[in-house]
């Protein structure tokens, strides 16, 4: 079996592999569009073929920002039913992912890109979706993506409205990045967000500030929202209780980050910070929708989204190396 990245002339051989699938919303039109704007690239699109120039049997598509030199996430994985069973499908997919991961490692990647599987709202319990997810997860596990986090994608639209400010918190922009470095460091203890918790565990006490600087740099330099949108939340007395980072990705305005400091959690401040984030995005971008993700197990944050008018519209499974 040959596992290789594609070249431009492979396009007509790649597109037939992109089929309707409950665990992968990618369409041929979306693939073409993202290929045109640099989010997908031939070198980040891998195929498996049983002989040089033979019919492709499997396809893996990685995503990255147009300015990136390496992909950030695996977006899609398709395999023809080689022997009519998931056994053959899993083996072929695992081989394809393993080959690509090895190439990314040679190019300098510290670990394989995460694999993001998006299932539309209500689909994740359907038998066909469960089956489509299961073989992909097993293939990813064999290729080194052994950790799983389930997340819920939320969406706000103008028809939901927004609660008026209560006056309990005052919000202001803060141009000093060091203020946000300190806030990121201070919100890590006890966080319910799996990605933040993993970052904190990796950093340890000595590395907490360095991790906080990385977080600030990511939202400032990688995300597309304006730095001027960031807000610090204070009580009228001046005491800081948290912060919010309105932002946007390549497709939509998003709730970039929301943090409430330990000692102020459980007071309903997350609702007010979330509402302010949304107000900033509405004022700056007049969006048709705002999107956000949170962990399935983060029930306080999920409740805050629902109270502010966000509605769950998709289930995201994130598979990573650890």
Phi, psi and omega in degrees: 000138180254126176246125184204157171287155181277171170236170185304323183289353179276354190307313183292343177270335180282315189304322180296342178281344182273101186237162178300131184207133183294342180257008181207106183279001182299136174242165178298321179296318178294321178300313179300316182297316182287331174295321181292325183265004174091001177284329168249153179216151177305320182291342178259007177247115185249147177231158171247132178221147186278352176200159180302123180079004179285178180292127177298136181254342181209154183219134174231132184237119177260150181246148171204160175293152182305331182272356184284148175266342177227154180289153181262330186204149171279124185261328188208145178216120179232141177221132173294148179288087188296316181234013179082004180231162176288339181301310179293321180298315181297313182299317181292316180295318180297320178296319179295313180295320180298318179296316180294317179300320179296320178293318178295324177295318178297331180276358174113001179291131181289329177208162182297149174300149175296159175247119180252120176248126184246123178245128181301156183309130178085350183276336192294344178263354181289141182304320182291325177290319178300316180292319180294326177286322188297313183290327178293318180296320179294320178297316179296321178301315181294335180267009173104003178260084191262348183260138181235134171231130177262131181233157178246129176267130179249155180221134174248137174234157183304332180297339180286339184070179178220141176294145177291150177303136183276341185090353179291331180234149173244141185240139177213150175289155181222110184284344185276112179300329183296331176297317180287328173302314180296320180293318177300318179297319186284336181275349184296318181301126177078008181297146177264359180277124186296319181295317178294321180295319179295319178297320180294319180295321179293318185288321186068184183297315185290334184258007185297319180292319178298319177296319179298321177295321177297319179298313179299316181297322180298309183290330179282317192256336183258313176292157189262358178290156180287138178300329182292349179282341187295143184228142169259137181255128180231152168286159179305337177288347182103352181289129179284132178244343181173194182201162179220140180241088170297145181203196173202155172254199183287349184243321190216156164296145184219157168281100185292305181204145177222127180226137173243130184291145173306142184097342177240004180283152180084009182254004181084009181291332179301320178302315185288323177292319178298316179298321179292319175305314181294320178299319178299315181294320179296317181293321186276327190233350182045058188282153171285335178201154173237137182243157181202152175239147168212160182294145178303325183276353181273073186296325177297319180289322178298319179295323178296316177304313184292324179292330182274353176108006175281148179234136179295130180230358178197159178244125182248128174254124181247119178252131184219176185288335178202000000 
